[in-house]
Amino acid sequence: MIFRVLCVVQNLTVIQQQLTSEDLFEAFRQQLIKDFERSGLPTKFTEKLTHHYQELVAQIANELRECDQRSSTHISRLLYNVDISEAQLKKYLQEANDADHWVVMAQLMVKRLLQKVVIRQHYKNKPGPA
């Protein structure tokens, strides 16, 4: 079941549907805030996040770009907290060819954070042993 959930989250259509769910979006936003704060990064930008995938990615990419100008150490810490490895990032950057690396990083973050939220909710709603 977990494998299926992880595969489904990769699908852009499903991601957009998940982002339109108010409960999932709020859980996603709270997880994003938590990971940014744990990395020593500001979270004010999260107050204006949109439910639309492309706009959300652009908002996060812009914030990452601004944060990197202050300190790249915090970005590395953020990737660690979100659970995105250097190898994974490198692979996606190579596949994306000329894409802005901040956009690629933001896409990975959105997917990974949604995975965390969906899995957490799946187990939260699963009935315990009888």
Secondary structure per residue as TSV (DSSP state, phi and psi in degrees):
chain	resnum	aa	ss	phi	psi
A	1	M	-	360.0	-43.8
A	2	I	H	-60.7	-43.6
A	3	F	H	-58.0	-44.1
A	4	R	H	-62.6	-42.2
A	5	V	H	-62.2	-43.9
A	6	L	H	-64.1	-40.0
A	7	C	H	-66.8	-40.7
A	8	V	H	-63.5	-38.7
A	9	V	H	-62.5	-25.8
A	10	Q	H	-69.3	-24.0
A	11	N	S	-74.8	124.5
A	12	L	H	-60.4	-38.5
A	13	T	H	-61.9	-43.6
A	14	V	H	-67.4	-39.1
A	15	I	H	-59.5	-45.8
A	16	Q	H	-62.1	-40.6
A	17	Q	H	-63.4	-41.0
A	18	Q	H	-65.2	-37.1
A	19	L	H	-69.2	-24.9
A	20	T	H	-82.1	-15.3
A	21	S	S	-73.1	119.9
A	22	E	H	-58.9	-42.1
A	23	D	H	-64.2	-47.7
A	24	L	H	-65.4	-40.7
A	25	F	H	-63.5	-43.1
A	26	E	H	-65.6	-39.6
A	27	A	H	-64.7	-40.3
A	28	F	H	-60.5	-48.1
A	29	R	H	-60.8	-42.3
A	30	Q	H	-65.5	-38.5
A	31	Q	H	-67.0	-39.9
A	32	L	H	-61.4	-46.0
A	33	I	H	-59.6	-47.2
A	34	K	H	-57.9	-47.1
A	35	D	H	-69.0	-37.2
A	36	F	H	-65.1	-46.0
A	37	E	H	-62.9	-42.6
A	38	R	H	-62.1	-22.7
A	39	S	T	-94.6	-0.2
A	40	G	T	78.1	25.3
A	41	L	-	-108.5	150.4
A	42	P	-	-68.7	152.4
A	43	T	-	-122.4	6.2
A	44	K	G	-56.0	-34.6
A	45	F	G	-60.2	-22.5
A	46	T	G	-70.7	-15.3
A	47	E	G	-66.9	-24.8
A	48	K	G	-113.3	21.0
A	49	L	-	-66.1	144.2
A	50	T	-	-101.8	158.9
A	51	H	S	-82.7	-12.6
A	52	H	S	-82.7	128.1
A	53	Y	H	-54.8	-53.6
A	54	Q	H	-61.2	-41.5
A	55	E	H	-68.8	-39.0
A	56	L	H	-61.9	-45.3
A	57	V	H	-60.4	-44.0
A	58	A	H	-62.8	-40.9
A	59	Q	H	-63.3	-44.9
A	60	I	H	-68.2	-41.8
A	61	A	H	-60.3	-42.5
A	62	N	H	-62.6	-41.0
A	63	E	H	-66.1	-41.9
A	64	L	H	-61.3	-42.5
A	65	R	H	-59.9	-46.5
A	66	E	H	-65.6	-41.1
A	67	C	H	-65.6	-35.9
A	68	D	H	-65.9	-31.0
A	69	Q	H	-65.6	-26.9
A	70	R	H	-85.9	-43.7
A	71	S	-	-167.9	117.8
A	72	S	H	-74.9	-18.6
A	73	T	H	-61.8	-39.2
A	74	H	H	-65.4	-35.3
A	75	I	H	-65.3	-42.8
A	76	S	H	-61.1	-41.8
A	77	R	H	-64.7	-39.2
A	78	L	H	-63.0	-46.1
A	79	L	H	-59.5	-39.6
A	80	Y	H	-63.4	-46.2
A	81	N	H	-64.6	-37.0
A	82	V	H	-75.7	-20.9
A	83	D	T	81.5	49.6
A	84	I	-	-116.8	117.5
A	85	S	-	-80.1	160.1
A	86	E	H	-61.4	-39.3
A	87	A	H	-64.0	-42.3
A	88	Q	H	-64.1	-45.2
A	89	L	H	-62.1	-45.1
A	90	K	H	-59.9	-43.7
A	91	K	H	-59.8	-48.0
A	92	Y	H	-66.7	-35.9
A	93	L	H	-65.7	-39.7
A	94	Q	H	-65.5	-40.6
A	95	E	H	-68.6	-28.9
A	96	A	T	-82.9	-4.1
A	97	N	T	52.5	-106.2
A	98	D	T	-93.2	9.1
A	99	A	S	-65.7	148.8
A	100	D	-	-59.1	125.8
A	101	H	H	-65.8	-24.9
A	102	W	H	-69.6	-36.2
A	103	V	H	-67.4	-44.1
A	104	V	H	-60.9	-44.5
A	105	M	H	-62.1	-42.7
A	106	A	H	-65.4	-39.5
A	107	Q	H	-61.2	-46.1
A	108	L	H	-60.8	-40.9
A	109	M	H	-64.3	-44.7
A	110	V	H	-60.6	-47.0
A	111	K	H	-61.8	-46.2
A	112	R	H	-67.5	-41.8
A	113	L	H	-66.4	-38.3
A	114	L	H	-64.8	-37.7
A	115	Q	H	-58.7	-47.2
A	116	K	H	-57.4	-46.4
A	117	V	H	-67.0	-45.6
A	118	V	H	-63.9	-44.5
A	119	I	H	-64.0	-44.1
A	120	R	H	-59.8	-44.7
A	121	Q	H	-68.6	-34.6
A	122	H	H	-59.6	-47.5
A	123	Y	H	-75.3	-28.7
A	124	K	H	-67.2	-36.9
A	125	N	H	-90.0	-6.9
A	126	K	S	-76.7	129.1
A	127	P	-	-65.5	145.8
A	128	G	-	-78.2	178.2
A	129	P	-	-62.8	142.5
A	130	A	-	-83.1	360.0
